[in-house]
Amino acid sequence: VSITRDAKIFLNERPLNIHQIAPEIARRFKGAKSVYVMADRTTPFDPIAQVIAELGDAKYDIKLVAKPIDTARR
């Protein structure tokens, strides 16, 4: 699941309503137990927290994906 800085949610590059995350994962990835969540570093935390809550309510293990800071840009 990807979350953009303007709080748009995607499942494998396909836009998705927050309330459809768990059912869509169950439909497309039968037997999945974990979900990777990635957000842009400028994404406000609230949409990230909402996605985590939806996935947690559906009993998925949540794995947050982080990219290292590009130190060459400093």
Summary of the structure (lengths in Angstrom):
residues: 74
radius of gyration: 13.0
end to end distance: 29.1
largest distance: 43.3
contacts: 172
relative contact order: 0.23
helix: 36%
strand: 24%
